[in-house]
Amino acid sequence: MSDFPLPQLKAYLPTTFADQSGAGEVVERPASVVKELVENAIDAGASHVRVELENGGKTLVRVSDDGWGMGREDALLALDRHATSKIRSAADLVGVGSFGFRGEALPAIASVSRVTLTTSEAGGTGTEVAVTGGRIEQVSDIARQPGTTVAVRALFFNTPARRKFLRSVSSESRMSFDAVAVLALAHPAVGFELVADERTRLVLPAGQPLAERLAAVWGADLAGTLVPVSYASGSVRVEGFIQRPGDARPTGRRTQLLVNGRPFRDNFLVRAVEAGYRSAIHPGDRPSVFLNVGVPAGEVDVNVHPAKLEVRFLNRIAVERALEEGARHALGELIAAAPLGEWRPIPAPVRPSGSGEVWAGTAELPVPGLPSPPGGSTAPAFEADLAGPARTPFDGPLVQLFDTYIAYETPDALVIVDQHSAHERVLYEQAMACLEQGGIPAQRLLLPFTVELTDEELDVIESHRDVLTRIGFEVEPFGGRTVAVHGVPAPHRRFDAMACFREVVADLARGRFGGWANQLERFVATYACRAAVKAGQRLDEREMRELLARLMATTLPPHDVHGRSTIVQLPLEELERRFGRR
C-alpha cells in the first residue's frame, strides 16, 4: 500500500468543457473542420459538395451538400457527442465503410465555434439549428432543398490559446485546399467546388475520370508523368497511378494512399511502393504515388485514432508485397516514350552450372518490332561475351548511330536504344540473379594486376572485401597502399577490368549510391554502370542483336539503374507530320 493518499474524485467535468477538451483530437485547424464536414457530406450520399472559406477558414467555413439531409430530430441528435447513425454496436466497427462513425466531429466543432446547421430531407420541412460554444441557442423551421449546410464561424473563439497557433491565411487556405483535394481524388464520382474569399479555387465535375481529376488537382505537368497501376495479389488489389522512373525527383513529389477509398497515411507503405522501383530510380529520388488498396472490409481496422488517418491491416505483409509488386508490374509494362510493340517480362536468368559462363538462362526474347521465327524459339544460355552467336532471327537492318545508339524500324515507328543504358540494365539484373545464388564466378587472371589506392579506397577494400568478391573481384593486399587483383568478372569482350575496378572502388569511397537501402544492390548498380559497354564503342551487328535480345529479356527494359530511358521511339505518324505528309 502506498504511503501517499490517492486523490478523490470531486466532480464530473461539465459537458461543454469536456467537448472542448476532446475537440483538440478532432479539430486542430480550419482544414480539420473542412475534412470532417466534407466527409459527412460524402457519407450522406452527396453528388456535389461546395466549400467556402473566409480568412483561411478562421472567420468562416461553410460546407454545403445535396445529400440525404436530416429531419429535426436527427439534426438535434447530430450535435450530441457520440450520436451516430453509421454504426449500432461495436461489431459494426469491423468493416465500417463510412468516413464517420464515432459521432464526435460535429459536436467537437460546435463546442469551439459558432455553428449554424441547416438541413432538410426530401419531402420534409427544413430545420435550422444555431449553436454557440456547444450550447444550442435556437431551433427553427426553414424552407430549403434536400441536403445539409454547416456554417462554422469564429473557430476557437472560446479557446484563444488554440487560435494563437493558427498559421497565416494563405497557409490555412492551402491546408484546407489539400483536405478537399484528397477527398476529391478519393471520390471522383462526387463533384467539388472550393471558394476562398469569394474566389473560386477549385471546380471538379461529378463523374470525372480519375486521370483528369489528378491533372486538375496535382497539375497537368505532374499528371502527365504518371502511369496506371492495376494489380491483384490474393485478397489485396492495388489500383491507381505512380510516376515514371525518369520523372522522379528528390523534391516536389505527391503521395496519397487510400484503403477501400479512405485516405490514410503510412510512410512505410509508401516505401514499399518505392521498393518496386528498385534499380529504376537514382537513390534520393522519390516518385509521386496515388494508390488505392482494396482489401476485404474485415481485414482493415480504421478505428485507430479520432483523426482517422491511421489504419491497421490484418495482413500487413500481404499489403506491402502487393504494393511493391504492383509498382514493379506497372513499371515492367511501361513504355519509355511510346508503344514499343509486344513484349513481356520474363524470369531473370539463372546461374549456370558450367564454369565457362558468367550468366545463363533460357527464355523467350521478344524484341519490339522484330518478328519471331515460325513456331517460336527460345534463347540458349547467355554467354559472357556479347560477341557470341546472335539470338534474334531478324533479317531487317540494325544501325549504330554515333557509336552510341542502336536504331531499327518497326512497321509503325523508329526505335532507338542507348547501348550503354541497355547493357547497364542487362548487367544489373543478371548480376543480381547470380548473387542471389551465391555470387558471380570470377575469371582468374594468369597475371594479376596491381592498383595503388588512397586511404579511403583501402578502407572500402577492407570493409567490403566480401561484397567485392561476390561481384567477381578477387583482391589481396600487396603491400603499402597497393592491392593485387587476381580475379575479375567478364561481362563482355571489351571489358576493361582494371578501369572498372578503379571506378567501382573510387565511386564507393566517394559515397556514390550511398542512398541505396540494400548495400549489395548499391555495389551491383555501381558495377553495372562501370562495366557496361560505353558510348562511343563500336558494336558489330551480331553484338547489337545480342544486346537487344538480352535487354528485352530483363524485367524492366525501358530504364537503366539511374532511371534514365534505355529506349525511345519516334512514331511513323510523327515523322510524316514533320515532313508534311500528314
C-alpha distance (Angstrom), angle and dihedral (degrees) to the residues before:
residue distance angle dihedral
M1 . . .
S2 3.80 . .
D3 3.80 119.5 .
F4 3.79 89.5 -139.3
P5 3.80 118.3 83.6
L6 3.78 115.7 -118.5
P7 3.83 115.7 -117.1
Q8 3.75 114.6 -105.3
L9 3.78 124.7 -128.1
K10 3.78 105.6 -109.5
A11 3.81 104.0 179.5
Y12 3.79 146.4 -28.6
L13 3.79 116.5 -91.1
P14 3.80 112.9 -107.8
T15 3.79 111.3 -96.1
T16 3.79 93.5 -120.6
F17 3.79 92.4 50.8
A18 3.80 91.2 47.6
D19 3.79 89.8 52.1
Q20 3.79 91.4 49.5
S21 3.80 91.5 49.0
G22 3.79 93.3 48.6
A23 3.78 92.9 45.1
G24 3.80 90.1 77.7
E25 3.80 90.7 73.2
V26 3.80 92.2 53.1
V27 3.81 106.1 26.1
E28 3.80 115.0 45.4
R29 3.80 100.0 148.3
P30 3.83 141.9 -19.7
A31 3.81 90.4 -72.4
S32 3.82 88.8 60.8
V33 3.80 89.5 54.3
V34 3.80 90.8 49.1
K35 3.78 92.0 49.3
E36 3.80 95.4 49.6
L37 3.79 95.3 45.0
V38 3.81 94.3 46.0
E39 3.80 90.1 49.1
N40 3.82 89.1 52.4
A41 3.80 89.0 51.2
I42 3.80 91.8 52.1
D43 3.81 90.7 47.3
A44 3.81 87.6 52.7
G45 3.80 91.1 60.5
A46 3.80 96.8 -106.2
S47 3.79 118.0 175.0
H48 3.82 92.1 -167.3
V49 3.80 131.2 29.7
R50 3.80 125.1 -170.0
V51 3.82 121.4 -164.1
E52 3.81 122.0 -166.8
L53 3.79 125.6 -171.4
E54 3.77 133.6 -171.6
N55 3.78 122.6 -168.9
G56 3.81 91.5 -3.5
G57 3.81 89.9 -53.0
K58 3.80 93.7 -59.4
T59 3.79 91.8 108.2
L60 3.81 100.3 29.1
V61 3.79 141.5 2.0
R62 3.79 113.6 179.6
V63 3.81 122.9 179.1
S64 3.80 119.7 -175.0
D65 3.78 128.1 -176.8
D66 3.80 141.1 173.9
G67 3.79 95.1 -135.1
W68 3.78 130.6 127.4
G69 3.79 95.2 -67.0
M70 3.81 125.8 -158.8
G71 3.77 140.4 -96.5
R72 3.80 122.2 -123.0
E73 3.80 95.2 -91.2
D74 3.79 94.2 50.0
A75 3.81 91.6 44.2
L76 3.80 91.0 57.6
L77 3.78 92.6 41.9
A78 3.82 91.4 52.3
L79 3.81 88.6 65.1
D80 3.81 92.3 57.7
R81 3.78 117.2 94.5
H82 3.82 114.9 -103.2
A83 3.80 92.9 8.6
T84 3.82 109.5 136.6
S85 3.78 138.7 154.9
K86 3.79 93.7 -159.0
I87 3.80 101.0 78.4
R88 3.78 133.4 24.1
S89 3.80 102.8 -170.3
A90 3.80 142.7 7.6
A91 3.80 88.7 -93.4
D92 3.80 89.3 64.4
L93 3.82 89.4 65.5
V94 3.80 88.0 74.5
G95 3.77 105.1 87.6
V96 3.81 96.1 -1.3
G97 3.80 107.6 176.7
S98 3.81 102.1 -170.2
F99 3.79 126.2 86.2
G100 3.77 93.9 -128.7
F101 3.77 125.6 47.0
R102 3.82 106.9 135.1
G103 3.79 98.2 73.9
E104 3.80 90.3 -135.7
A105 3.79 108.8 106.7
L106 3.81 103.6 73.9
P107 3.85 96.3 40.7
A108 3.82 90.0 46.4
I109 3.81 91.6 51.3
A110 3.81 92.2 45.5
S111 3.82 91.6 51.3
V112 3.84 92.9 62.1
S113 3.82 101.6 35.4
R114 3.79 146.6 28.3
V115 3.80 108.0 -88.1
T116 3.77 131.2 -169.7
L117 3.80 113.9 -168.3
T118 3.81 119.0 -168.3
T119 3.78 120.3 178.2
S120 3.77 143.6 154.8
E121 3.76 137.6 -174.3
A122 3.77 122.2 -138.1
G123 3.79 108.0 -79.3
G124 3.81 93.2 4.4
T125 3.78 137.5 106.1
G126 3.75 116.3 -92.3
T127 3.79 123.0 -115.7
E128 3.79 131.0 -149.2
V129 3.80 121.1 -163.9
A130 3.82 123.0 -173.6
V131 3.81 117.0 -159.3
T132 3.80 129.3 -178.2
G133 3.79 120.2 -169.5
G134 3.79 91.5 -21.0
R135 3.83 95.8 -48.8
I136 3.79 119.8 113.7
E137 3.81 108.0 -128.5
Q138 3.77 104.1 172.4
V139 3.81 140.3 10.4
S140 3.78 120.9 -171.7
D141 3.78 143.1 160.3
I142 3.78 118.4 -107.9
A143 3.79 138.3 173.4
R144 3.80 115.8 -113.8
Q145 3.79 143.2 135.8
P146 3.83 119.5 -92.2
G147 3.77 111.8 -75.2
T148 3.78 139.7 63.4
T149 3.79 136.9 -88.2
V150 3.79 122.5 -168.6
A151 3.81 117.3 -170.3
V152 3.82 114.9 -167.7
R153 3.82 114.6 -166.8
A154 3.79 132.9 -179.0
L155 3.80 95.8 10.1
F156 3.84 111.8 -150.5
F157 3.82 92.0 6.3
N158 3.82 88.9 144.1
T159 3.83 95.6 40.1
P160 3.82 103.1 52.6
A161 3.81 93.1 170.5
R162 3.78 89.7 66.1
R163 3.78 92.5 45.0
K164 3.81 89.8 58.2
F165 3.79 90.4 63.0
L166 3.79 94.4 58.5
R167 3.79 115.0 110.5
S168 3.77 131.3 -132.8
V169 3.78 121.6 -54.3
S170 3.80 91.9 -106.1
S171 3.81 92.5 50.2
E172 3.80 93.5 48.1
S173 3.80 91.1 46.3
R174 3.78 90.9 50.8
M175 3.81 92.3 51.5
S176 3.80 90.8 49.9
F177 3.80 89.3 49.5
D178 3.80 89.5 52.7
A179 3.80 91.3 49.3
V180 3.81 91.1 53.9
A181 3.80 92.0 42.5
V182 3.80 93.7 55.2
L183 3.79 92.8 51.2
A184 3.80 91.6 43.4
L185 3.80 90.2 54.9
A186 3.79 90.8 47.3
H187 3.82 91.2 52.3
P188 3.81 111.4 34.7
A189 3.82 90.0 163.9
V190 3.83 89.1 69.1
G191 3.81 122.1 75.1
F192 3.81 118.4 -131.2
E193 3.78 135.8 -164.5
L194 3.80 126.6 -176.1
V195 3.80 122.1 -168.2
A196 3.82 121.0 -177.5
D197 3.82 119.0 -171.2
E198 3.81 89.7 -17.3
R199 3.81 92.3 -53.3
T200 3.78 118.0 116.0
R201 3.79 108.8 -126.0
L202 3.78 101.9 171.1
V203 3.80 137.1 18.4
L204 3.79 118.8 178.0
P205 3.80 119.6 173.3
A206 3.79 120.1 -136.5
G207 3.78 116.0 -99.4
Q208 3.80 93.5 25.0
P209 3.85 114.7 162.3
L210 3.79 110.6 -106.4
A211 3.81 93.4 -120.8
E212 3.81 90.5 55.5
R213 3.78 91.8 45.9
L214 3.79 91.1 51.5
A215 3.80 88.9 52.4
A216 3.81 90.7 50.3
V217 3.81 94.2 47.5
W218 3.81 104.6 32.4
G219 3.78 96.8 29.5
A220 3.79 131.4 -98.1
D221 3.81 93.7 -99.3
L222 3.81 93.9 57.2
A223 3.80 93.7 39.1
G224 3.79 89.2 53.6
T225 3.81 89.7 63.4
L226 3.81 94.6 55.3
V227 3.79 126.9 101.9
P228 3.81 125.6 -162.0
V229 3.80 124.1 -102.7
S230 3.78 123.7 -156.4
Y231 3.77 116.6 162.8
A232 3.78 138.7 145.2
S233 3.79 129.4 -162.5
G234 3.78 117.5 175.9
S235 3.79 108.7 -52.5
V236 3.82 93.3 -16.2
R237 3.80 122.2 91.0
V238 3.80 124.7 -173.7
E239 3.82 121.6 -160.0
G240 3.78 132.2 168.5
F241 3.77 140.3 60.9
I242 3.80 138.6 -53.3
Q243 3.78 130.8 -173.9
R244 3.78 124.8 -98.3
P245 3.81 110.6 -104.2
G246 3.78 94.4 -121.2
D247 3.82 91.0 56.4
A248 3.81 97.3 50.5
R249 3.79 114.2 113.7
P250 3.83 135.9 -175.0
T251 3.81 90.6 -113.1
G252 3.77 139.9 25.6
R253 3.76 97.7 45.6
R254 3.81 125.3 145.6
T255 3.80 122.6 -145.6
Q256 3.77 130.8 -176.8
L257 3.79 130.0 165.1
L258 3.80 125.6 -168.8
V259 3.76 130.6 -171.5
N260 3.79 113.2 -154.4
G261 3.81 87.9 -21.3
R262 3.83 94.6 -49.0
P263 3.85 116.8 120.3
F264 3.79 115.3 -128.3
R265 3.79 139.9 160.5
D266 3.79 126.5 -119.8
N267 3.79 119.3 149.2
F268 3.78 92.1 -171.4
L269 3.79 91.6 59.0
V270 3.81 89.5 48.9
R271 3.81 86.7 55.1
A272 3.79 88.8 52.1
V273 3.82 87.6 58.3
E274 3.80 89.9 48.6
A275 3.80 89.0 52.3
G276 3.79 86.3 64.8
Y277 3.81 87.0 64.8
R278 3.80 91.0 60.0
S279 3.78 108.8 155.7
A280 3.82 91.7 -1.6
I281 3.82 100.3 89.0
H282 3.75 132.6 41.7
P283 3.80 115.7 -102.5
G284 3.78 108.7 -93.2
D285 3.79 95.1 31.3
R286 3.81 115.5 115.7
P287 3.82 121.4 -159.5
S288 3.80 123.6 -143.2
V289 3.80 113.2 -111.0
F290 3.80 135.9 -166.2
L291 3.79 111.7 172.7
N292 3.78 136.5 157.0
V293 3.78 116.1 -151.3
G294 3.77 112.2 -151.9
V295 3.81 115.7 -158.5
P296 3.80 133.4 157.5
A297 3.80 108.5 -80.6
G298 3.79 92.6 -117.8
E299 3.82 92.6 56.7
V300 3.80 97.8 65.7
D301 3.82 130.7 61.3
V302 3.80 114.6 -152.9
N303 3.81 94.7 172.6
V304 3.81 95.9 90.0
H305 3.82 104.8 108.7
P306 3.81 134.2 5.6
A307 3.80 90.0 -115.1
K308 3.84 87.6 60.7
L309 3.81 93.2 -144.2
E310 3.80 94.0 118.1
V311 3.79 126.0 70.3
R312 3.78 135.7 177.9
F313 3.78 124.7 -142.4
L314 3.77 124.0 -146.7
N315 3.81 89.3 -143.0
R316 3.78 105.1 26.2
I317 3.80 93.6 165.2
A318 3.81 90.1 59.6
V319 3.82 90.3 51.2
E320 3.81 92.4 49.4
R321 3.79 90.9 48.6
A322 3.80 92.7 48.5
L323 3.82 92.1 50.5
E324 3.79 93.1 49.1
E325 3.80 94.2 44.1
G326 3.80 91.6 43.4
A327 3.79 91.6 55.1
R328 3.79 91.7 46.0
H329 3.80 91.5 48.1
A330 3.81 91.7 51.2
L331 3.78 91.7 48.5
G332 3.79 90.8 47.1
E333 3.79 88.7 60.0
L334 3.77 92.9 42.7
I335 3.78 118.7 121.0
A336 3.75 116.5 -145.7
A337 3.77 100.5 -135.4
A338 3.81 108.0 -21.9
P339 3.81 137.8 -7.7
L340 3.78 110.7 -53.6
G341 3.77 99.0 -166.9
E342 3.76 128.0 -106.5
W343 3.78 119.1 -21.4
R344 3.74 134.0 134.0
P345 3.80 134.4 -160.7
I346 3.80 114.9 -100.8
P347 3.81 132.5 -163.7
A348 3.78 116.2 -75.0
P349 3.82 116.5 -98.9
V350 3.76 117.9 -91.6
R351 3.77 128.6 -132.1
P352 3.78 113.8 -90.9
S353 3.74 123.5 -120.1
G354 3.77 94.0 -139.7
S355 3.79 124.4 82.9
G356 3.75 98.8 -133.3
E357 3.82 98.3 66.6
V358 3.76 130.1 69.7
W359 3.82 99.3 -163.3
A360 3.77 130.6 15.2
G361 3.78 141.3 172.9
T362 3.75 142.6 139.2
A363 3.79 120.3 -128.1
E364 3.75 145.0 126.5
L365 3.76 113.4 -82.1
P366 3.81 108.3 -151.4
V367 3.79 107.5 -174.9
P368 3.83 114.3 -166.3
G369 3.74 111.2 -103.5
L370 3.80 94.5 0.6
P371 3.80 111.9 114.3
S372 3.80 118.9 -122.7
P373 3.79 119.1 -125.1
P374 3.79 119.0 -101.1
G375 3.76 111.4 -77.9
G376 3.78 92.3 13.1
S377 3.80 127.3 -96.2
T378 3.73 142.7 -135.4
A379 3.73 127.3 -135.3
P380 3.77 119.2 -117.2
A381 3.76 121.4 -129.3
F382 3.78 118.6 -49.4
E383 3.76 112.5 -108.0
A384 3.73 129.9 -145.6
D385 3.78 92.7 -118.5
L386 3.78 123.6 64.7
A387 3.77 87.5 -149.0
G388 3.82 91.5 74.3
P389 3.81 122.8 114.3
A390 3.77 115.4 -54.5
R391 3.82 112.8 -102.1
T392 3.80 101.2 -163.6
P393 3.81 115.3 75.1
F394 3.79 99.5 -146.0
D395 3.76 126.8 143.0
G396 3.80 97.2 -167.1
P397 3.80 120.2 102.1
L398 3.78 126.0 -93.5
V399 3.80 117.2 -158.2
Q400 3.79 128.5 -162.1
L401 3.80 111.4 -144.9
F402 3.82 120.5 -155.8
D403 3.83 88.0 -15.5
T404 3.80 85.4 -79.2
Y405 3.82 111.2 74.2
I406 3.81 132.7 53.0
A407 3.79 114.6 -145.9
Y408 3.77 132.6 -171.4
E409 3.78 137.1 157.3
T410 3.78 130.7 -116.2
P411 3.81 124.3 -166.6
D412 3.80 90.4 -89.2
A413 3.80 108.8 19.5
L414 3.78 150.7 30.6
V415 3.84 110.4 -115.4
I416 3.82 121.6 -157.5
V417 3.82 123.8 -170.3
D418 3.81 126.5 -165.7
Q419 3.81 103.1 -133.1
H420 3.81 96.1 -153.9
S421 3.81 95.0 47.5
A422 3.80 90.9 44.2
H423 3.79 93.7 51.3
E424 3.81 90.5 44.3
R425 3.82 89.7 57.8
V426 3.82 90.8 47.1
L427 3.80 94.2 49.4
Y428 3.78 93.5 45.9
E429 3.78 95.6 53.2
Q430 3.78 94.5 41.0
A431 3.80 92.0 48.7
M432 3.80 93.2 47.9
A433 3.81 89.9 50.6
C434 3.80 90.7 52.4
L435 3.78 93.8 44.8
E436 3.77 91.6 54.0
Q437 3.79 86.2 60.2
G438 3.77 99.0 45.7
G439 3.76 109.3 -67.2
I440 3.79 145.5 -66.0
P441 3.81 113.2 -59.0
A442 3.79 109.9 -116.8
Q443 3.78 122.7 -132.2
R444 3.82 106.9 -130.1
L445 3.77 114.9 -130.2
L446 3.78 120.2 -133.5
L447 3.79 88.6 -148.7
P448 3.82 113.2 28.2
F449 3.79 116.5 -142.4
T450 3.79 125.1 -135.0
V451 3.78 128.2 -137.5
E452 3.81 128.6 -166.6
L453 3.81 111.5 -141.7
T454 3.79 139.4 -170.5
D455 3.80 121.8 -109.1
E456 3.82 90.5 -101.4
E457 3.82 91.3 50.8
L458 3.81 91.0 48.8
D459 3.80 88.1 54.1
V460 3.82 88.8 53.9
I461 3.81 90.2 52.0
E462 3.79 93.1 49.0
S463 3.80 96.9 44.4
H464 3.80 97.1 41.1
R465 3.79 104.2 31.4
D466 3.81 91.8 122.2
V467 3.79 93.1 54.4
L468 3.80 92.3 46.1
T469 3.79 88.0 53.3
R470 3.79 91.1 50.8
I471 3.79 92.5 54.9
G472 3.82 90.0 50.6
F473 3.84 107.1 -92.0
E474 3.81 114.6 123.2
V475 3.81 106.2 -163.9
E476 3.81 132.2 179.7
P477 3.82 132.2 177.7
F478 3.81 112.9 -99.1
G479 3.77 100.6 -175.9
G480 3.79 133.9 -69.9
R481 3.77 110.8 0.5
T482 3.80 93.3 -23.2
V483 3.81 126.7 104.7
A484 3.79 130.1 -170.3
V485 3.80 119.5 -135.0
H486 3.81 111.5 -150.2
G487 3.81 100.2 169.8
V488 3.80 135.6 31.2
P489 3.82 138.6 178.3
A490 3.79 116.5 -104.6
P491 3.82 110.3 -147.1
H492 3.82 97.6 157.6
R493 3.78 141.2 -10.1
R494 3.82 94.5 -99.7
F495 3.79 91.8 53.9
D496 3.80 113.3 134.2
A497 3.81 101.1 -154.0
M498 3.80 96.5 -173.5
A499 3.82 94.3 49.0
C500 3.80 91.3 46.0
F501 3.81 92.7 49.2
R502 3.80 91.7 49.5
E503 3.81 92.3 48.4
V504 3.81 94.9 46.5
V505 3.80 93.2 50.1
A506 3.81 92.6 43.8
D507 3.82 92.1 49.4
L508 3.79 91.8 49.6
A509 3.82 91.8 47.5
R510 3.82 90.0 52.5
G511 3.80 91.2 49.9
R512 3.80 97.9 -112.6
F513 3.79 111.9 165.6
G514 3.77 87.3 15.6
G515 3.80 91.7 140.1
W516 3.78 93.9 65.6
A517 3.78 110.5 116.2
N518 3.80 92.5 -147.1
Q519 3.79 112.6 57.3
L520 3.77 92.6 -156.8
E521 3.80 91.4 54.5
R522 3.78 88.3 50.6
F523 3.79 91.5 55.4
V524 3.77 93.8 45.2
A525 3.81 92.7 48.2
T526 3.79 90.2 51.7
Y527 3.79 91.7 47.3
A528 3.82 93.1 47.2
C529 3.79 91.7 51.4
R530 3.80 93.6 48.9
A531 3.80 97.2 39.5
A532 3.80 98.7 48.0
V533 3.78 122.3 101.7
K534 3.77 109.8 -86.1
A535 3.75 134.4 -123.6
G536 3.77 106.6 -95.7
Q537 3.82 95.4 35.6
R538 3.79 114.5 123.4
L539 3.82 115.9 -126.3
D540 3.78 125.5 -167.0
E541 3.79 121.5 -133.4
R542 3.78 94.2 -97.2
E543 3.79 91.6 53.2
M544 3.78 91.7 48.5
R545 3.81 92.0 52.0
E546 3.76 91.5 47.6
L547 3.78 92.3 49.9
L548 3.81 92.9 49.5
A549 3.79 91.3 49.2
R550 3.78 92.3 50.4
L551 3.78 92.7 46.3
M552 3.79 92.5 54.4
A553 3.80 89.3 49.3
T554 3.80 91.9 62.6
T555 3.79 123.8 93.5
L556 3.81 94.3 -118.9
P557 3.82 111.0 28.9
P558 3.81 99.3 164.5
H559 3.82 97.1 65.9
D560 3.78 140.2 44.6
V561 3.82 124.2 -141.6
H562 3.81 90.8 -82.6
G563 3.79 93.8 55.2
R564 3.79 93.5 -107.4
S565 3.78 120.0 138.4
T566 3.78 118.5 -97.2
I567 3.80 94.2 -173.7
V568 3.79 133.3 39.6
Q569 3.76 129.2 175.3
L570 3.77 134.9 -155.7
P571 3.82 108.7 -156.7
L572 3.78 118.1 -132.8
E573 3.79 91.6 -122.7
E574 3.81 89.3 56.9
L575 3.80 90.6 52.2
E576 3.78 90.5 49.4
R577 3.78 91.3 47.9
R578 3.82 91.8 52.1
F579 3.79 91.5 50.4
G580 3.78 92.8 46.7
R581 3.79 96.2 -109.5
R582 3.81 92.3 124.2
